[in-house]
Structures are given as structure tokens and as C-alpha cells.
Amino acid sequence: MKSTKVSILTTVYNREKYLAACIDSVLASSYENWELIIVDDVSSDTSVAIARAYEKKETRIKVYVNEKNLGDYPNRNKAA
């Protein structure tokens, strides 16, 4: 029996301090049929670089960067 694919949505804005731990938590999961969608809201720190480094190593991770800052709730809607 095939497991259901789970989409994990992570919105980011200047969260370099926490992003690697967030992604590592998903990678450590025993559940394997997932995708991690990271939507960056034009961070000015290294959040995008961190996310892209993980994206290069793991095909289930997809990173998107907004063209302009949308704010918290619109960015969540875009991720969904």
C-alpha cells in the first residue's frame, strides 16, 4: 500500500537562525512520502541561500522566492 504524499509548506522571512533546524526536522522524519515547499518573502538575510543548499541535496525540497514582499498572510496563501 502506497502512503499518501504530504506537502509541508514553510513560509520564510529573515529566518536564517531557525531555517536549517526546520528543514533538518523534516528530513529526520520517518515518513518518507513528502515534499517541502519553502516560499521566501524576499528575505534580506541568508535564508534563501540556506534553503537553496538543501534544495540542491534533496529533490523533495522546492524553494520559491517572491518577486516582492507580500507580508505574512499573503505569503502563506501563496505557499498553499
C-alpha positions, 0 to 999 in steps of 0.5 A: 500500500502506497502512503499518501504524499504530504506537502509541508509548506514553510513560509520564510522571512529573515529566518536564517537562525531557525531555517536549517533546524526546520528543514533538518526536522523534516528530513529526520522524519520517518515518513518518507512520502513528502515534499517541502515547499519553502516560499521566501518573502524576499528575505534580506538575510541568508535564508534563501541561500540556506534553503537553496543548499538543501534544495540542491541535496534533496529533490523533495525540497522546492524553494520559491522566492517572491518577486516582492514582499507580500507580508505574512498572510499573503505569503502563506496563501501563496505557499498553499 
